[in-house]
Amino acid sequence: MIFIGYDDPAKRIEIDNYRQSRDIRRVVVISADEFPLPVPGSDQVTYSNVIRYVTFYRLMQEVDQYTLLVINECLRTQNRYDLTYNCIRNFLNQTEHQLIFQQLPQIDTAEDFMILFDFETRSRWKRRKFDLDLILDNAQMRVKPLPLAFEAVEVPTTPATQKKYAKEREKRFAALGAKDPHTIPRNLYLIGGQDKLAYLEAGERDREQWHVARNKRLNRDWVITYSEATPEQAPYTIIELPHRFIEFSDFIRRSGQAGGRVLLADLKVDHWYFQRYQDWKERICETYASLQQR
């Protein structure tokens, strides 16, 4: 069964219920490295170790019909044929007992959900694209949608920043060549950081609230990076959004904050990023709605 949006206590309840209702003699939990799911008496395996020979061949020998495989937050890449996914599918082929937990149904697009579907169905339809009828007819699911929402907070920039932005944009476009075009917005987005900091320090900052940014360059003790987020410090004001959606998904997992207030400088790149995340949110909401049709 696939569970979307469950927190760790709810996951453990589902695991306990499954164990008690079936002849399960061994539980193997495969988790994303940063998001372990401790379960009493279980064999804990990290996602990064799955492809190691010592781990792969051991599990191929030990996983059997009495083994419950728990796949926890393992949607880490959009490549459906990733080697780690292939290894996990090999384990799943050796038992009919699996529980798949994932915070969001996708990294970016609904096609990502088919990776979870492959886990659930032992790759029977590994070459099929996202097909709602196929999914609803062949997978058991429970979906708890997260209330994703982003609120824009307009921040003015100085003429000096706007001039710097225009100059940097021109320079980076001229030097782009065959490089990844996303290097341009990644770098331009950071230019408004000092203006956002000035805006906050001029009196717009809630002294009790923490803020999150891409890196530590702003050098304030009330600004942390996405990898440092905790539930205790939430909710955060977002100074800048990550480029990769999976980084924000991990932030949600760490902090419990599904969206939030986003500082939006009056630069084109800021609006591009904000709209990009609005579109991402809509794609996820559409997937939620699809998966809950029955």
C-alpha positions in Angstrom: 0.0 0.0 0.0 1.1 3.6 -0.7 0.7 6.2 2.0 1.1 9.9 1.0 1.4 12.6 3.6 1.8 10.5 6.8 4.0 11.7 9.6 6.3 9.3 11.5 3.9 8.4 14.3 1.2 7.6 11.8 3.6 5.5 9.8 4.5 3.5 12.9 0.9 2.8 13.6 0.4 1.5 10.1 3.5 -0.7 10.4 2.3 -2.1 13.7 -1.2 -2.8 12.4 0.3 -4.6 9.4 2.6 -6.8 11.5 -0.1 -7.8 13.9 -2.5 -8.8 11.2 -0.1 -11.0 9.2 2.7 -13.6 9.7 5.6 -11.1 9.6 8.8 -12.3 11.1 11.2 -9.6 9.8 10.8 -5.9 9.0 13.3 -4.1 6.8 13.0 -0.3 6.6 14.7 1.4 3.7 14.7 5.2 4.3 16.2 8.3 2.8 19.5 9.0 4.5 18.2 12.1 6.3 14.8 10.8 7.2 15.2 7.5 9.1 12.1 5.8 10.5 13.1 3.8 13.6 10.9 0.8 14.2 11.6 -1.5 17.1 13.2 -4.8 16.0 13.6 -3.7 12.4 16.6 -3.8 10.0 17.4 -0.2 9.1 18.9 0.4 5.7 19.7 3.8 4.2 18.9 4.7 0.7 22.5 5.4 -0.2 23.6 2.0 1.0 21.1 0.0 -1.1 23.4 -0.2 -4.1 26.4 -1.4 -2.1 27.2 -5.0 -2.8 27.3 -5.9 0.9 23.8 -4.5 1.4 22.2 -5.6 -1.8 23.3 -9.3 -1.7 22.6 -9.6 2.0 19.0 -8.4 1.5 18.6 -10.6 -1.6 19.4 -13.6 0.6 17.3 -12.5 3.7 14.1 -10.9 2.3 11.5 -13.7 2.0 7.7 -14.3 2.1 7.7 -13.4 5.9 9.4 -10.1 5.4 7.7 -6.7 5.5 9.5 -4.1 3.4 8.9 -0.5 4.4 10.0 2.0 1.7 10.3 5.3 3.5 10.7 8.7 1.7 12.8 7.0 -1.1 11.5 9.2 -4.0 14.9 10.9 -4.4 15.3 11.2 -8.2 13.0 11.5 -11.2 14.8 8.8 -13.1 12.4 5.8 -13.0 15.2 3.4 -14.0 17.7 4.6 -11.4 20.0 1.8 -10.1 18.9 2.2 -6.5 15.2 1.9 -7.6 16.1 -1.2 -9.5 17.7 -2.7 -6.4 14.7 -1.9 -4.3 12.4 -3.5 -6.9 14.5 -6.7 -6.7 13.9 -6.9 -2.9 10.1 -6.2 -3.4 9.9 -9.1 -5.9 10.8 -11.5 -3.0 7.9 -10.6 -0.8 4.3 -9.7 -1.1 4.4 -7.5 2.0 5.3 -3.8 1.4 4.3 -0.4 2.8 5.4 2.7 0.9 5.5 6.0 2.6 6.1 9.3 0.9 5.5 12.9 2.0 4.5 14.3 -1.4 3.3 12.2 -4.4 6.0 13.6 -6.7 9.2 15.5 -6.9 8.0 17.7 -9.8 5.4 16.1 -12.1 2.8 13.4 -11.8 5.0 11.0 -13.7 7.2 10.8 -10.6 4.3 9.0 -8.8 4.9 6.0 -11.2 8.1 5.2 -9.3 6.0 4.7 -6.2 3.5 2.8 -8.3 6.3 0.5 -9.5 7.2 -0.3 -5.9 3.6 -1.1 -5.1 3.0 -3.3 -8.1 6.5 -5.0 -8.4 7.2 -3.1 -11.6 4.5 -5.0 -13.6 3.8 -1.8 -15.6 7.3 -0.2 -15.4 7.1 1.1 -19.0 3.7 2.7 -18.7 3.3 6.5 -18.3 1.1 8.0 -15.6 -2.3 6.5 -16.2 -4.9 7.3 -13.6 -7.2 4.3 -14.4 -4.2 1.9 -14.2 -3.2 3.4 -10.9 -6.6 3.4 -9.3 -7.3 -0.2 -10.5 -4.0 -1.7 -9.3 -2.7 0.2 -6.3 -4.0 0.6 -2.8 -3.5 4.2 -1.6 -4.2 6.5 1.3 -3.6 10.2 0.6 -3.4 13.0 3.2 -2.9 16.2 1.1 -0.6 18.9 2.6 -2.0 22.4 2.5 0.6 23.8 0.2 0.4 27.6 -0.1 2.9 30.5 -0.9 2.3 34.1 0.1 4.3 36.8 -1.7 5.7 39.7 0.4 6.8 42.5 -2.0 10.3 43.9 -1.3 11.6 47.0 -3.2 15.2 47.0 -4.4 17.6 50.0 -4.7 18.6 51.5 -8.1 22.1 50.1 -7.4 20.8 46.6 -7.0 18.7 46.9 -10.2 21.8 48.2 -12.1 23.9 45.3 -10.7 21.2 42.8 -11.7 21.0 44.1 -15.3 24.8 44.0 -15.6 25.1 40.5 -14.2 22.2 39.2 -16.4 23.9 40.6 -19.5 27.2 39.1 -18.5 25.8 35.6 -17.8 23.8 35.4 -21.0 26.8 36.4 -23.0 28.9 33.7 -21.4 26.2 30.9 -21.3 27.2 29.0 -24.5 26.4 25.3 -24.0 26.1 25.6 -20.2 22.9 24.7 -18.3 20.6 27.8 -18.8 19.4 27.4 -15.2 22.7 28.7 -14.0 21.4 32.1 -14.9 18.4 32.3 -12.6 20.2 30.4 -9.9 22.8 33.2 -9.7 20.6 36.2 -10.4 18.2 35.2 -7.7 20.8 35.8 -5.0 21.4 39.5 -6.0 18.3 40.7 -4.2 19.4 39.1 -0.9 20.9 42.2 0.7 17.8 44.3 -0.1 15.6 41.7 1.5 17.9 41.8 4.5 17.7 45.6 4.7 13.9 45.4 4.4 13.7 42.9 7.3 16.1 44.9 9.5 14.2 48.2 8.8 11.4 46.9 11.0 9.5 44.4 8.8 11.0 41.4 10.7 9.1 39.6 13.4 11.8 39.3 16.1 10.4 35.9 17.2 10.5 34.4 13.7 13.2 32.5 11.9 14.1 33.0 8.3 15.4 30.5 5.7 17.8 31.2 2.8 19.8 29.2 0.3 23.1 29.6 2.0 24.8 31.4 4.9 26.0 34.4 3.0 23.6 36.8 4.7 25.4 36.2 8.0 22.6 36.7 10.5 21.9 34.4 13.4 18.1 34.5 12.7 18.7 33.2 9.1 19.3 29.5 8.6 19.7 27.2 5.5 17.1 24.7 4.4 19.1 21.8 5.7 19.1 23.3 9.2 15.3 23.6 9.5 13.4 22.1 12.5 9.8 22.0 13.5 10.5 23.9 16.7 11.6 27.0 14.8 8.7 27.0 12.2 7.1 28.8 10.7 9.9 30.4 8.7 9.8 33.4 6.4 11.4 32.3 3.1 14.0 34.8 1.9 14.6 32.8 -1.3 13.3 29.5 -2.7 15.6 26.6 -3.6 16.2 25.9 -7.2 15.5 22.2 -6.9 12.0 21.2 -5.8 13.2 18.2 -3.9 15.1 20.6 -1.6 11.9 22.3 -0.6 10.2 19.0 -0.2 12.9 18.0 2.2 12.4 21.3 4.0 8.7 20.5 4.5 9.8 17.1 5.9 12.2 18.7 8.3 10.1 21.6 9.4 6.5 20.6 8.8 6.0 23.9 6.9 4.2 23.4 3.6 4.9 26.7 1.9 4.8 30.1 3.7 5.6 33.8 3.3 8.1 34.4 0.5 10.0 37.6 0.1 9.6 38.8 -3.5 12.0 41.4 -4.7 11.0 43.6 -7.6 13.4 41.7 -9.9 12.2 39.5 -12.8 14.0 36.5 -11.5 12.2 36.6 -8.1 8.8 36.6 -9.9 10.0 33.8 -12.1 10.9 31.7 -9.1 7.7 32.5 -7.3 5.5 31.6 -10.3 7.6 28.4 -10.7 6.6 27.3 -7.2 3.0 28.3 -7.7 2.9 26.1 -10.7 4.6 23.3 -8.8 2.0 23.6 -6.1 -0.8 23.4 -8.6 0.7 20.2 -10.2 0.8 18.5 -6.8 -2.7 19.6 -6.0 -3.9 18.1 -9.3 -2.2 14.8 -8.4 -3.8 14.8 -5.0 -7.2 15.3 -6.6 -6.6 12.6 -9.1 -5.5 10.0 -6.6 -8.5 10.7 -4.4 -11.1 10.1 -7.1 -12.1 6.7 -5.6 
